[in-house]
Amino acid sequence: MNKHPVAAVLFDLDGTLLDSAPDLGFALNQVCRENGLPEIPAEVFTPVASHGSRGLLGLTQLDEDALLALKPRFLDIYRNNLALHSKLFDGVETLLSSLRRNQIKIGIVTNKPEFLTHPLIAQFEALQSISVVVCGDTLEEAKPSPKPLYYAAEQLTVDPKDCVYIGDAERDIVAGRNAGMVTVLAEYGYISSTDQPQQWLADYTIAHPNALMELLALPK
């Protein structure tokens, strides 16, 4: 990656910076309990935690109308329990500190809506100083559209081609590639057994956040 002058690193949120699956699963299972549905075990809901309310509620195997009816309650429960068990992935705090020390700008581009994203970020000191946060409803289009990534680069006053985008879902890699950014797959994130990440064509794959420091040749 040394041939690329990296001016900024943009991160997906859920499954990349934050292990938020436990709280998403809590909301899912509270909905299940309230509606007499079988609870979903962690090993089932965790790999789809990056797919938002639709993906998680889809695990109930209810029809589309029923899923739409459950969504407001799911979001209400989650909004009131955003950070009971969520935590930064191991190594994220060290990575962010290293980026800052090396004057590499940082942004977040997530498909999570603003009303959930900002209160969640506020719970984690290491994320609070990240001023550029683009959410799923900040613009008219969300990932896999490259527009949120272009917008984040514009806010950071950097050229998209000088940015790295790291995420754990196919839409992250598609958006990053279409924005002309260097793409990094967070293999440690929420990737299900039915995903085929080798077909997403990320430029790099990392198994731990600290591996990004090695890619960028940053001191720990």
Residue pairs with C-beta under 8 A, 6 or more apart in sequence:
1 164
1 182
1 203
1 204
1 215
1 216
1 217
2 217
4 161
4 162
4 164
4 182
5 162
6 104
6 162
6 163
6 164
6 182
6 216
7 104
7 105
7 156
7 158
7 159
7 162
7 163
8 104
8 105
8 106
8 107
8 153
8 156
8 158
8 162
8 163
8 164
9 99
9 104
9 105
9 106
9 107
9 163
9 164
9 165
9 166
9 212
9 216
10 106
10 107
10 108
10 109
10 149
10 152
10 153
10 163
10 164
10 165
10 166
10 181
11 17
11 106
11 107
11 108
11 109
11 165
11 166
11 167
12 50
12 108
12 109
12 110
12 165
12 166
12 167
12 168
12 169
12 172
12 186
12 189
13 20
13 108
13 110
13 112
13 117
13 120
13 121
14 20
14 21
14 24
14 49
14 50
14 110
14 112
14 190
15 21
15 49
15 50
15 167
15 168
15 169
15 186
15 189
15 190
16 89
16 166
16 167
16 168
16 172
16 186
16 189
17 88
17 89
17 92
17 108
17 127
18 86
18 87
18 88
18 89
18 120
18 124
19 86
19 87
19 88
19 89
20 49
20 86
20 120
21 42
21 45
21 46
21 49
21 190
22 42
22 84
22 85
22 86
23 78
23 81
23 82
23 83
23 84
23 85
23 86
24 45
24 49
24 56
24 78
25 40
25 42
25 45
25 46
25 49
25 56
26 77
26 78
26 81
26 84
26 85
27 56
27 74
27 75
27 77
27 78
27 81
28 40
28 45
28 56
28 57
28 59
28 74
29 39
29 40
30 77
31 37
31 57
31 70
31 73
31 74
31 77
32 38
32 39
32 40
32 60
33 39
34 73
35 70
37 60
37 62
40 56
40 59
40 60
44 59
45 56
45 59
46 190
47 190
47 191
47 192
47 193
47 195
48 55
48 56
48 58
48 59
48 190
48 192
49 55
49 56
49 190
50 168
50 169
50 189
50 190
51 58
51 169
51 190
52 111
52 112
53 71
53 74
53 75
53 78
54 67
54 71
56 74
57 67
57 70
57 71
57 74
58 67
60 66
60 67
60 70
62 70
75 116
78 116
79 115
79 116
79 119
82 116
82 119
82 120
82 123
83 120
83 123
83 124
86 120
86 123
88 124
88 126
88 127
89 188
89 189
89 209
90 208
90 209
91 208
91 209
91 210
92 126
92 209
93 126
94 209
94 210
94 213
94 220
95 209
95 210
95 212
95 213
96 106
96 126
96 127
97 126
98 213
98 218
98 219
98 220
99 106
99 218
100 106
101 219
102 216
102 218
102 219
104 216
104 218
105 132
105 156
105 158
106 130
106 132
107 130
107 132
107 133
107 134
107 152
107 153
107 155
107 156
108 117
108 121
108 127
108 130
108 132
108 133
108 134
108 152
109 134
109 143
109 148
109 149
109 152
109 165
109 175
110 117
110 133
110 134
110 135
110 136
111 135
111 136
111 142
111 143
111 171
112 120
112 135
112 136
113 135
113 136
113 137
114 135
114 136
114 137
114 138
117 133
117 135
118 133
118 135
121 127
121 128
121 130
121 133
122 128
132 152
132 155
132 156
134 148
134 149
134 151
134 152
134 155
136 142
136 143
138 148
138 151
139 147
139 148
139 151
140 147
141 147
141 148
142 148
143 149
143 167
143 171
143 172
143 174
143 175
144 170
144 171
144 172
144 174
144 175
144 178
145 175
145 178
146 175
146 176
146 178
146 179
146 180
148 175
149 160
149 163
149 165
149 175
149 176
149 179
149 181
150 160
150 179
152 163
153 159
153 160
153 163
153 179
153 181
156 163
160 179
160 180
160 181
161 180
161 181
163 179
163 181
163 182
164 181
164 182
164 183
164 184
164 212
164 216
165 172
165 175
165 176
165 179
165 181
165 182
165 183
165 184
166 172
166 183
166 184
166 185
166 186
166 206
166 212
167 173
167 175
167 176
167 184
167 185
167 186
167 189
168 185
168 186
168 187
168 188
168 189
168 190
168 191
169 189
169 190
169 191
170 195
170 197
170 200
172 183
172 185
173 183
173 185
173 200
173 201
173 202
174 200
176 182
176 183
176 202
177 183
177 201
182 203
182 204
183 201
183 202
183 203
183 204
184 202
184 203
184 204
184 205
184 206
184 212
184 215
185 197
185 200
185 202
185 204
185 205
185 206
186 206
186 209
187 197
187 205
187 206
187 207
188 206
188 207
188 208
188 209
191 197
197 205
204 215
206 212
206 215
210 220
213 219
213 220
